[in-house]
Amino acid sequence: MKARNILFMGLTIILVWTACQNKAPKNTALPPTPVYVTQAKIADAVYYDQFQAAVVALNSVELRSEVSGFITGIFFKEGDVVPNGKALYEIDRRKYEAAYQQAEANLESANANLVKAQKDIDRYTMLLKNDAVARQTVDQAQAAYETGKAQVSVAKAGVASAKTDLSYAIITAPFTGRIGISQVKLGAQITPGTTLLNTISSEHPIGVDVVIDEQDIDRFYKLKKSSTDSTFKLQLSDGSNYNKPGKVLVIDRGVASGTGTIKVRIQFPNEDDVLKDGMNCVLNVLNSQSGKRVQVPYKAVLEQMGEFFVFVSQDTIAKQHKVKLGPRIGSDVVIMSGVNAGDKVITDGFQRLRDGGKITTGNTAQAPAKTAK
């Protein structure tokens, strides 16, 4: 029994000694991490700020009648461009023509009475010189003449009013523009100032309205004074670009107190009638910071808690730099601060790195391609 215990203790000592011999030293250093780097470069960075916008006609009018009656004529094709002054609708003219003729007749009668009153004054004045008529008769003739003059003025006003009503019976285009779908048909009865006949709007040039924060007001005032063909670009709702230059037409008179915003209208040429009143679009406004900027591959950027970092190679050490990002330019991203041109930015292999970690570097062109999943 005693011999067996001695044998067991000997085996235990041998096993412990073997384990101690195989245990690695505690202070063995980790190997450097292999990474791939590229130099931060300075390149053209042209980018735009986006604003939701709506296309608006610079001139748009709802056509309504000034007189009542029935529609007796429609002289246009819906959807066509109509020139300024073109007759569009006719309202039954007969009673207005009759009223005009009656007003002219009343004017002729008033003129005749005025001529008679003038002759009476001349005659009675002559007789008064010879004491052949009473002074009262001359005064009455003078009063009748003044009354006749007033009646002529009233008759002239009646002619003008009747002529105006007659002209309102023909509704014409107030300016050159595109007319919409008619809201009334032949024979429809019209109520003055109430019944909507149609809408006409100008197309070239055309406006684009955007709402901006009050902090951007000074920026748009500067753009109103000086802008280039590349300052404003328009993106349509289908994703296509409208390749015509715009310019600031007007900035609204004041800021909305509830929202702190203000409306700005940009004018665009529209010879080909691409832009339609009411369309939604995106207005791209050239950012004032566009120009020569430091850029790095976007894949080199690491996000942590809403902040962005890149690792920069300094010989065999990786240093973590906090950066402020600008817009993306293709596969690159603009670095507003945190990295300088020429810095060696780590693009691959940084996932396991810590600030100050040791690295071995290779050219970014030798970086292994990522396999598609």
Wavefront OBJ file of the C-alpha trace (Angstrom):
o trace
v 0.000 0.000 0.000
v 2.824 2.346 0.906
v 4.653 1.561 -2.339
v 1.560 2.345 -4.358
v 1.223 5.835 -2.761
v 4.841 6.574 -3.489
v 4.327 5.613 -7.125
v 1.213 7.838 -7.422
v 3.058 10.882 -5.985
v 5.922 10.342 -8.431
v 3.630 10.335 -11.424
v 1.942 13.540 -10.220
v 5.294 15.327 -9.882
v 6.265 14.282 -13.428
v 2.996 15.597 -14.916
v 3.284 18.981 -13.121
v 6.888 19.384 -14.300
v 5.861 18.609 -17.924
v 3.011 21.165 -17.813
v 5.353 23.870 -16.526
v 7.803 23.154 -19.318
v 5.047 23.532 -22.000
v 3.535 26.784 -20.614
v 4.245 29.865 -22.818
v 5.925 32.885 -21.240
v 3.446 35.492 -20.009
v 5.189 38.488 -21.623
v 5.286 37.179 -25.234
v 4.331 40.179 -27.582
v 1.412 39.867 -30.098
v 2.461 39.874 -33.750
v 1.825 43.113 -35.779
v -1.452 43.299 -37.743
v -1.099 43.237 -41.539
v -2.931 46.192 -43.134
v -3.193 47.946 -46.480
v -2.825 51.711 -46.859
v -3.358 54.472 -49.386
v -2.432 58.136 -49.336
v -5.068 60.778 -48.661
v -5.324 62.859 -51.836
v -6.491 66.319 -52.785
v -9.025 66.255 -55.617
v -11.942 68.241 -57.016
v -15.008 67.902 -54.799
v -18.063 69.443 -56.413
v -21.167 68.706 -54.392
v -24.623 70.115 -53.889
v -27.106 70.693 -51.088
v -30.584 69.345 -51.810
v -33.883 71.162 -51.285
v -37.363 69.803 -51.934
v -38.981 72.062 -54.521
v -42.089 72.587 -56.624
v -42.433 73.982 -60.137
v -44.675 77.048 -60.384
v -45.777 79.150 -63.317
v -44.527 82.731 -63.066
v -47.934 83.878 -64.285
v -51.146 81.912 -63.841
v -54.735 83.178 -64.121
v -58.127 81.603 -63.560
v -60.517 82.712 -66.292
v -63.932 83.858 -65.057
v -66.628 85.927 -66.699
v -67.593 89.487 -65.777
v -71.082 89.133 -67.271
v -73.818 86.512 -67.123
v -75.210 84.491 -69.975
v -74.798 81.289 -71.922
v -71.596 80.080 -73.610
v -72.102 80.406 -77.374
v -68.522 79.898 -78.565
v -65.247 78.189 -77.589
v -62.329 79.165 -79.853
v -59.299 77.165 -78.685
v -57.968 73.628 -78.442
v -57.482 72.439 -74.888
v -53.847 72.174 -73.885
v -52.593 74.522 -76.617
v -50.436 77.599 -76.204
v -52.640 80.613 -76.901
v -51.244 84.048 -77.775
v -51.995 87.194 -75.836
v -55.376 88.655 -76.845
v -56.764 85.541 -78.532
v -60.535 85.090 -78.167
v -61.215 82.047 -75.995
v -64.902 82.063 -75.001
v -67.983 83.913 -76.204
v -71.009 84.596 -74.021
v -74.343 85.336 -75.739
v -73.769 88.868 -77.025
v -77.259 89.811 -78.226
v -78.576 91.576 -75.147
v -75.232 93.366 -74.676
v -75.224 94.541 -78.289
v -78.796 95.779 -77.847
v -77.866 97.574 -74.636
v -74.921 99.202 -76.400
v -77.074 100.382 -79.298
v -79.626 101.786 -76.852
v -76.920 103.635 -74.958
v -75.651 105.185 -78.199
v -79.191 106.264 -79.071
v -79.557 107.872 -75.646
v -76.333 109.739 -76.237
v -77.545 111.039 -79.588
v -80.807 112.210 -77.953
v -78.908 113.969 -75.161
v -76.658 115.684 -77.694
v -79.690 116.856 -79.650
v -81.304 118.292 -76.524
v -78.051 120.047 -75.687
v -77.914 121.645 -79.130
v -81.502 122.857 -78.722
v -80.751 124.282 -75.279
v -77.722 126.128 -76.720
v -79.870 127.666 -79.442
v -82.477 128.728 -76.878
v -79.802 130.532 -74.872
v -78.496 132.323 -77.968
v -81.971 133.406 -78.999
v -83.129 134.564 -75.572
v -79.860 136.400 -74.983
v -80.412 138.387 -78.204
v -83.975 139.207 -77.196
v -82.856 140.253 -73.730
v -80.571 142.883 -75.252
v -83.645 144.443 -76.865
v -85.740 144.057 -73.703
v -88.007 141.697 -75.677
v -87.920 138.868 -73.122
v -87.856 138.570 -69.391
v -84.606 137.879 -67.582
v -86.211 134.826 -65.959
v -86.698 133.220 -69.363
v -82.996 133.593 -70.131
v -82.103 132.042 -66.745
v -84.411 129.093 -67.390
v -82.794 128.544 -70.774
v -79.358 128.609 -69.130
v -80.488 126.014 -66.569
v -81.914 123.827 -69.316
v -78.554 123.973 -71.104
v -76.660 122.879 -67.981
v -79.126 120.050 -67.486
v -78.572 119.035 -71.084
v -74.807 118.919 -70.553
v -75.268 116.641 -67.531
v -77.539 114.364 -69.515
v -74.899 114.087 -72.238
v -72.328 113.055 -69.612
v -74.718 110.439 -68.229
v -75.383 109.128 -71.725
v -71.647 108.891 -72.452
v -71.140 106.897 -69.252
v -73.971 104.609 -70.306
v -72.296 104.031 -73.669
v -68.990 103.232 -71.956
v -70.660 100.792 -69.544
v -72.583 99.051 -72.321
v -69.443 98.863 -74.455
v -67.526 97.316 -71.536
v -70.220 94.701 -70.941
v -70.209 93.905 -74.662
v -66.417 93.472 -74.599
v -66.712 91.155 -71.577
v -68.903 88.878 -73.674
v -65.666 87.850 -75.448
v -63.113 86.407 -73.021
v -59.558 86.729 -74.334
v -56.140 85.436 -73.234
v -54.527 87.954 -70.839
v -51.029 86.793 -71.843
v -49.340 84.133 -73.941
v -49.534 80.815 -72.145
v -50.845 77.269 -72.142
v -54.566 76.844 -71.537
v -55.961 73.883 -69.661
v -59.054 71.718 -69.948
v -62.246 73.754 -70.239
v -64.474 73.619 -67.171
v -67.580 74.556 -69.171
v -69.156 73.384 -72.423
v -71.188 75.118 -75.110
v -74.574 76.194 -73.755
v -73.470 76.337 -70.131
v -74.876 79.192 -68.069
v -72.306 81.509 -66.519
v -72.505 83.331 -63.195
v -70.321 86.470 -63.142
v -67.184 86.139 -61.016
v -68.147 82.650 -59.798
v -68.058 80.150 -62.628
v -64.510 78.958 -63.408
v -64.053 78.675 -67.164
v -60.411 77.631 -67.439
v -56.871 78.327 -66.239
v -54.024 79.713 -68.317
v -50.390 79.767 -67.201
v -47.096 80.917 -68.655
v -44.407 78.314 -69.338
v -41.208 80.040 -70.430
v -39.494 80.997 -68.256
v -40.811 79.054 -65.276
v -40.167 79.153 -61.542
v -39.107 76.616 -58.918
v -40.051 77.392 -55.318
v -38.032 76.169 -52.328
v -38.408 76.809 -48.614
v -35.132 77.462 -46.775
v -34.155 78.048 -43.162
v -33.466 81.616 -42.151
v -29.790 80.709 -41.622
v -29.485 80.280 -45.406
v -30.962 83.666 -46.343
v -27.593 85.412 -46.640
v -26.294 82.556 -48.797
v -29.157 82.941 -51.300
v -28.825 86.734 -51.380
v -25.205 86.240 -52.373
v -26.255 83.723 -55.036
v -28.775 86.240 -56.363
v -25.956 88.716 -56.990
v -23.519 86.218 -58.462
v -24.148 82.681 -59.678
v -22.893 80.500 -62.510
v -24.519 77.993 -64.820
v -23.548 75.228 -62.380
v -24.945 76.870 -59.232
v -28.461 75.425 -59.534
v -29.309 72.005 -60.907
v -32.745 70.439 -61.032
v -33.563 66.774 -60.532
v -37.004 65.668 -61.690
v -39.255 63.191 -59.894
v -38.238 60.370 -62.264
v -34.580 60.825 -61.277
v -33.525 62.546 -64.511
v -31.604 65.822 -64.499
v -32.845 69.036 -66.079
v -29.858 70.460 -67.914
v -30.754 74.147 -67.909
v -29.153 76.797 -65.660
v -31.255 78.598 -63.082
v -30.973 81.890 -61.232
v -32.524 83.430 -58.121
v -35.584 85.402 -59.209
v -36.986 86.573 -55.883
v -36.622 86.000 -52.151
v -39.835 86.426 -50.188
v -40.356 89.589 -48.164
v -40.102 88.013 -44.711
v -39.527 84.953 -42.550
v -42.502 82.901 -41.381
v -42.655 83.435 -37.630
v -43.932 79.953 -36.836
v -41.377 77.943 -38.814
v -38.378 80.254 -39.222
v -38.376 79.622 -42.970
v -38.578 81.760 -46.087
v -39.566 81.030 -49.676
v -37.127 81.497 -52.558
v -38.069 81.318 -56.247
v -35.493 80.139 -58.799
v -36.131 80.874 -62.485
v -35.346 78.317 -65.201
v -35.715 78.512 -68.982
v -38.357 76.119 -70.294
v -38.401 76.394 -74.073
v -39.096 72.668 -74.520
v -41.976 72.641 -72.036
v -40.331 69.959 -69.880
v -41.268 71.598 -66.579
v -44.971 71.700 -65.739
v -46.727 73.851 -63.180
v -47.141 71.848 -59.955
v -44.383 69.271 -60.555
v -42.329 68.084 -57.572
v -38.548 68.084 -57.945
v -35.278 68.440 -56.055
v -33.231 71.623 -56.346
v -29.484 71.007 -56.021
v -27.592 74.100 -54.867
v -23.801 74.199 -55.236
v -22.181 74.008 -51.814
v -19.885 76.930 -51.075
v -17.225 74.529 -49.777
v -16.854 72.792 -53.128
v -13.330 72.851 -54.559
v -10.025 71.110 -53.895
v -10.580 68.882 -50.868
v -8.842 66.016 -49.053
v -10.422 62.708 -50.005
v -9.954 59.112 -48.831
v -11.718 55.853 -49.746
v -15.012 55.632 -47.922
v -14.243 52.071 -46.828
v -11.435 53.454 -44.624
v -13.942 55.218 -42.358
v -14.949 53.614 -39.066
v -18.078 54.777 -37.209
v -18.318 54.555 -33.440
v -21.238 56.003 -31.449
v -22.116 58.453 -34.178
v -18.524 59.654 -34.589
v -16.186 58.846 -37.451
v -12.556 57.741 -37.344
v -9.781 56.566 -39.624
v -6.503 54.830 -38.815
v -3.354 56.509 -40.098
v -0.133 54.577 -40.500
v 2.898 56.138 -38.770
v 5.768 53.810 -39.594
v 4.803 50.601 -37.784
v 2.129 52.182 -35.545
v -1.546 52.791 -36.331
v -2.940 56.061 -34.945
v -6.687 56.612 -34.749
v -7.837 60.054 -36.025
v -11.286 61.514 -35.439
v -12.525 63.044 -38.697
v -15.323 65.282 -39.909
v -16.851 63.945 -43.080
v -18.037 65.878 -46.101
v -20.095 64.408 -48.950
v -19.302 61.190 -50.753
v -17.699 61.528 -54.187
v -18.077 58.166 -55.884
v -16.172 55.566 -53.810
v -14.336 58.320 -51.894
v -15.442 60.682 -49.166
v -14.391 64.259 -48.472
v -12.548 64.764 -45.172
v -13.261 68.225 -43.793
v -10.845 67.850 -40.867
v -8.741 65.215 -39.120
v -6.583 64.004 -42.024
v -4.079 65.870 -44.188
v -3.122 65.260 -47.784
v -0.377 62.639 -47.992
v -1.318 60.843 -44.767
v -1.221 57.069 -45.151
v -4.745 55.953 -44.367
v -5.421 52.293 -43.567
v -8.113 50.936 -45.886
v -8.122 47.203 -45.060
v -7.289 45.207 -41.959
v -8.152 47.877 -39.376
v -11.128 45.993 -37.954
v -9.023 44.438 -35.147
v -6.794 47.469 -34.599
v -6.599 49.683 -31.543
v -5.065 53.124 -31.272
v -1.311 52.674 -31.106
v -1.391 49.097 -32.348
v 1.551 47.680 -34.302
v 1.091 47.031 -38.026
v 2.822 45.797 -41.123
v 1.742 47.668 -44.234
v 1.140 46.732 -47.831
v -0.002 48.697 -50.869
v -3.765 49.144 -51.108
v -3.690 47.846 -54.657
v -2.611 44.480 -53.220
v -5.563 44.330 -50.848
v -7.572 41.127 -51.232
v -10.834 41.559 -53.098
v -13.932 41.073 -51.001
v -15.940 38.079 -52.088
v -19.568 38.701 -52.897
v -22.016 37.015 -50.610
l 1 2 3 4 5 6 7 8 9 10 11 12 13 14 15 16 17 18 19 20 21 22 23 24 25 26 27 28 29 30 31 32 33 34 35 36 37 38 39 40 41 42 43 44 45 46 47 48 49 50 51 52 53 54 55 56 57 58 59 60 61 62 63 64 65 66 67 68 69 70 71 72 73 74 75 76 77 78 79 80 81 82 83 84 85 86 87 88 89 90 91 92 93 94 95 96 97 98 99 100 101 102 103 104 105 106 107 108 109 110 111 112 113 114 115 116 117 118 119 120 121 122 123 124 125 126 127 128 129 130 131 132 133 134 135 136 137 138 139 140 141 142 143 144 145 146 147 148 149 150 151 152 153 154 155 156 157 158 159 160 161 162 163 164 165 166 167 168 169 170 171 172 173 174 175 176 177 178 179 180 181 182 183 184 185 186 187 188 189 190 191 192 193 194 195 196 197 198 199 200 201 202 203 204 205 206 207 208 209 210 211 212 213 214 215 216 217 218 219 220 221 222 223 224 225 226 227 228 229 230 231 232 233 234 235 236 237 238 239 240 241 242 243 244 245 246 247 248 249 250 251 252 253 254 255 256 257 258 259 260 261 262 263 264 265 266 267 268 269 270 271 272 273 274 275 276 277 278 279 280 281 282 283 284 285 286 287 288 289 290 291 292 293 294 295 296 297 298 299 300 301 302 303 304 305 306 307 308 309 310 311 312 313 314 315 316 317 318 319 320 321 322 323 324 325 326 327 328 329 330 331 332 333 334 335 336 337 338 339 340 341 342 343 344 345 346 347 348 349 350 351 352 353 354 355 356 357 358 359 360 361 362 363 364 365 366 367 368 369 370 371 372 373
